[in-house]
Each structure stands twice: as structure tokens, then as C-alpha cells.
Amino acid sequence: MRLILIGFGNVGRSFLTMITEEKVANKFNSELKTVAVLDRKGGAVDPNGLDVNELLTTNASEGTVAATHKVGQFGLSPLSVIKEVEADTVLELTPTNPFNGEPAVSYIETAIRNGKNVVTTNKAPPALAVKRLQDLASLNKVHFGFSGTVGGGTPILELVKQTREVDEVVSLRAILNGTTNYILSRMYHDEISMQEALQEAQHHGYAERDPSLDINGTDSALKLAIIANYALERKISPADIEIKGITDISLDEVQKNKEKKKKVKLICSIGTEARVAPEPIKTTDPICVDGPLNSVQLRTKYTGEITMMGPGAGGYQTATAILNDLLAIERSTC
């Protein structure tokens, strides 16, 4: 399977590191060959397959894969690479633009129209245009995967979709942002400020350099919209969701709730309306997880309550979701 990577942040680097491991590579019937990698400054292309270790070393020392010896090129256009480089699948791993999803939506559409499968970890395209992109992929007989957009390596989308197919989901409550959950957990357990906790989250790779989409609730709202539209088949756009982030949460508020045996969490919910907002919840609540973990609880008509929890942030955790989507592509072509 020949791969093009658009975006080379924490997730992209983690993914390439993982596929160099024999145990990971052996999960696939065909060889995973990376023929192009692009970042903000340019890219590297080799039809015979790029040297992953050289890419990682060059990126670490020079800040871009465009500086890679012989195969690197500054100013290389992602759209031209998608159109011109022979590949089976494009991994769209660029940062999220919550307003219109660009340029990710254009990258995805171009790849699909050129007969390439797409796997993305970018929340905006499936949150804003999942039906259109799925229909386009179906028309062009390719695969559009986005399981890494919600829950990192935890299969939240699959759980909700499969439950909805056999039961009626009455309501959903979830913690969907590992960054904010890590911050609030550190404030609760270690009595440190939000800024200190945020810096730690960035150091561990749970938060981006610009964490505004996480702490203002936008990231959670995008994920909630994906769950609603894809897994629950409810037409809810991010604009329909009431959003309040954690920026106004003080250490004093966290500690006062601690005395009441409650933890402040950024809760995503779908019932009669869709909402993202910080709430104090009981420490015994099944969705009350700590650190970068995510959780989701479904209340269903027949089964009752179903709860899942697992890692929701981190490069390697999200990279496992990419691998799952790639395995699904391989199985669909067998």
C-alpha cells in the first residue's frame, strides 16, 4: 500500500515510527510504502519509498522534511502531490480549521476524485461535511476513514454506531478532549494552575502549540458533531451545539468541588439538545476518568447504560486509529 502523508506533526511522526516496527508491518498483507510526506514548508517524494528514519532525523534537526537530501523540496504543493504522485491512500493529518475545514476538505476531495483512499485525523472535514465526503468516496469507489477523529485509539465511533444500529440511543454523555481532561485532572489532584497543567500537556504531546480549540470547547464540539451525524444519524452541525470551554475554571472552583467529592469535567452531551460545557460530576460517575483519557456513556432504550473509556490524546494512540482504517481498506480490497 503506497501512502502519501499530508501533515507531519506528532501523529504523522508517531505513525511512521510505528510502521517501521516489524510487528506492526506484519499486520498487513502488503508492504506499507511511504512515497510522499508534506509539511508546512514543503515535502519529500520518492516513488520507490522514502527512508522513514532519514525523514524523522531531518525533521528533528531542520524542522521540515523539505530539507531531506535529494528527495526534499521546499514549497511543494500538497494538491500537486495528491494529483501527480502514484499512491493508494492519502493520510490527511493537517491541523483543524473549525470554520470551513480548509485546506483539508480540498485535499480530501482531490484525493477521492483522483481515485485515492483517504484516512484523516482532522476533525473539521467529517464534522462539517461527512455525508458529502462519504457520498463522493462511494461514487469514486474508494474508502474514507476518520476513526481517529474521535477518541484517539479508543473506538468510540464504532461503539456508538453499532449500538444505534440495534438499539435506540436515548442520550449520550462523554468526555471527548484529552487535553482539557488532563488539565482539569492535574488541577484536581496536584493543585496546580491551569497554565502549569497546560504546559505539562504540551510537553507530553497531549496539547498542540496553540491549544485554543481544546480549551475553548471547539474540539469537543466538532467531535460531538461527528458522533451525531455519523454514528447517531442525527443532523447536528457544530453551529447547533451550545459551547462553553474551560477558560473560566479556576483552581479555587476545582478544589471546592473536590470537597464535595466532585470533579469538574468538560462534558459533551446529546439529549434533547447538544451541549459542551464544564460540569461538576461525582467521582463515582462511570465517565469520570482522569488524565488524557476519554469516556462515553450511552443511555439506551433496551440495553440500559453502556460506558467505554480509553486513551483520547497522544500521537501513538491516534496513530493506532490510522492503522485500523488502513487495515479496513486492505480488507475491503481483498
N, C-alpha and C positions, 0 to 999 in steps of 0.2 A: 504494500500500500504506500503510494507516494504522497507525501504531505507537504503542504505549504502552511507556515505559521505566520499570521499577521498579528504582531504584538509580541514583545519579548520581555514581559515583566516577570514577576515572581512565579506566576502559574506556568508561563511558557518555559521558563528555565527549569522549573521543577519537572515538567512533563518530559523535556528532552533528557534530563538526568535519569528519570525513571526508565525510559525505553532503552537506555544503554545497559540496563541490568538484564542478565540472561533470563531470570525467572519471569520477568515482565514480557520480554520479547517472545518467549516461548508460548505465551498465551494465544498468540496469533499464528494462523496458518501461513500467512505471507509475511515477508520482511517489511518492517516499518522503516521507510527510507525518507528522510527529510531532505527535500530538494530546494527549498527556499525558506528563509527566515527574514522577516522585516521588522524594523523598529522605527522610531520617530525620525531617525537621521538617514535611513536608507536600508540596505539589506545585503544578504549574501545568497547567491544562487549557484547551484551545481546540479545539473541533471543526473549526474552519477551518484549523488548523495553527499551531503555535507558532513564534515567531521564535527561531530557534536562537541567533543572535548575542546577542539580549537575554537568553536563558536563561543562556548562558555568562558574560556580563558580570555579571548579577545574582548568580549563584552565586559568582563570584570575589570580589565586593565584600561580599555579605551572608552567604555561607556556606550558602545554601539557595535553591532555585528558588521556594519558597513566597512569597518576597518580591517576585516578579515583578509589575510593575504590571498591575493589572486582572485578570490571569488566574491569579495566585498565590493559594494558600490554605493557611494553617497548619493542621496536624492532619489533613490529608486522608488518608483511608484507602485504601491500595492495593487492598484487596479490593473496596471500593465502586467504585473507578475501573474495575477489571477487569470488574466486572459491568455497570456502567452506561454507560461511555463506548464509543461505537461505534468499533471498530478491527478490523483483520485479524489483527494479531500483537502479542504481548506479549514484550518483551525483559526477561527476569528476570536482573538484574545485581547482586543484593544480595550482601553478604559471606557466606562459607561458614560454616554451623553443622554441624560434623562429627558431632555427636551424634545429631540426628534430622532434620536438613535443614530445619528450620522457621526462619522462616515461608515459605521459598522453595517447599517442596513444596506447601503450601496455595495459594500464589499460582499455581503451575503447574497444579495440579488444577482450580482455579476457572476459570482461563483456558480450559483444554481443555473443561471441561464447558459453558462458555459459547460454544463454537464458535470459539475463537481459537487460531491457531497460537502456538507458544511457541519462543523461542530463549533458551537460558541459557548463562552462563559460570560458573555456580555449580556447583562440583564435587559437593556433597553429594547433590542430588536424583538424578543419574544413578548415583552411586556406591552409594547406598542403595536406590534403587527404580527402576532403569532399565526393567526388564521391565514392572512395573505401569504406569508412566507411558507407555511405548510402546504397551501394550495399550489404555490409556484414550484415547490420541490416535487410534489406529486405529479404535476404536469410534465416536469422535466425528468421524472423517474430517478430522482436522487434522494438522499437522506438528509434531513435537517434535525440535528440533535442539539439539545440545550439542557441536559440534565444537571450540568454543573452550575447553572444559574441560580439554583435554589438548594441550600443545604450543603454545598460543597460536595463532599464524598458521601453524604447521608442521603439515601434515595427517597426524599420527601415527596417529590412529584409523583413517583411511581406508587407510593403508598396511597396518596390521596386519590389518584386516578383509578387505581384498582378497587379501592373501597367504594368510590362513587359508582362504579360500573355494576356493583352487586347490592348496594345498599343506598339509602338516602342519607346524605350528609346534612344534618340539621344546622351545625355550626362548626367553626374552626377557630382555634386559638393557637398561637405559635410565637416562638422566639426565632427570628429568621436572620438576625445580624450578629455574627460572631464578634465583630469589633466592639459594638456597644455592650454586648453581654460581658465581654472581657473587662471593659472599663468599669461597668457597674459592679461586677464581682470583686474587682480589686478595691474599689471604694468601700464595699461592704466588709470584706474580710480584713483588709490591712489599713483602713482609714487613711488612704492617700487621696490627693486631689484628682479631679477629672483629668487635668492636664498631665499629671505624672502618669496616670494609668494609660492615657492615650499614647504618650511617648513609649511606654513599655510595649503597647500593642503594635506600634510601628516597628519597634526593634525586633519583635518576634515575627513580623510579616503578617500580622492579622489586620493591620490597617494600612491604607495607602498613604503616600506622602501628603496628599490632600484628602483628609478624612471627612470632608463636609457632607458628602452623600450618605455616609454612615450615621453620623451623629445628628443630622437634621431629619432623619427618618425616611429620606427618599429611597435609599437602597431597599429598605424593608417594604416600602410601598410597591416598588417595582416587582419584588419577589411575590408579594401578595397578589398582584395583578396577574402574574404568570400562573400561579396556582389557580386563581379564579377562572381564567379563560381556558387554560389547557386542561387542568385536572378536574375542575368542577363544572366546566362548560357554562360558566356564568359570565356575561358580558360586563366586565368591570375594568375601566381604564384607570391608570394612576391618578388622573384628574378627579375621579369619582371617590377617591379614598381620603378620608379625613386624616391629616398627618400632623403629628407633633413629635419632635425629636427629644433628645436628652440634654440639650444645651443648657436648659434652665435647672437641671437637677443638681442640687448642692450636696456636699458631703454631710452637712447637718441633716438634710432630709433623709438621706440614705441611713444614717445612724439612728434617727428617731424611729424609722420603720423597723430597724433591726431590733429595737427594744420591744416592738410589738410582734416579733417573730415573723416579720415580713421582709421581702426583698423587692426593691424597685427594679422592674424589668421593662424593656421595650416590647410591648405586646402587640402582635398583629392579630386582628380578629375579623371574621366574616360571619355575620348572622343576618339580622335584618338590614344591616349596613356594613360597610367595610371601613376599618379604622386601624391606624397605627399610632400608639401613644404609650408613654411610660405609665406603668401602674404598679402599686404595691401588691404583691401576691404572697400568699402563705408559703413558708419554706417547705411545707409538706405537699404543695401542689405538684402533681406529676410533671408539669412542664417547667418547673423551677430548676433549671440547670445552670451551672456556673462556667466561668472561663469562656473560651471561644465556641462552646457547644451551642447547637441549635436544638429546638424541640418543636413538635407539633402534636396537637390533640384534636381529634375529630369526635364530635358527638353525633352518633348515627341513630337512625330510627330503630333498627333491629339489633345490631351488634352491641350498641352502647358506646362506651368511650374507648377510643384507640389512641395510644400515645407512642410516639417514636422520638428518640433523641440520638444525637451523634455529632461529630465534628462539622462545624459550619463555616470555618475560615481556615486559610492556610494554603500555600502553594501546592504541596503534595496532596492534601486532601481533595482539592478541586481537580488536580490532575488525574486522580483516580476516576472521577466522573467522566473526564475526556476519554480515558481508556475504555470505560463502559460503553460510551457512544460509538467508539471505533469498533469495538467487538460486535456491537449491534449491526453496524454497517457491513462488517465482514460476513456475519451470519446471513444477512439479507441477500448477499450476492452469491452465496454458496448454492 
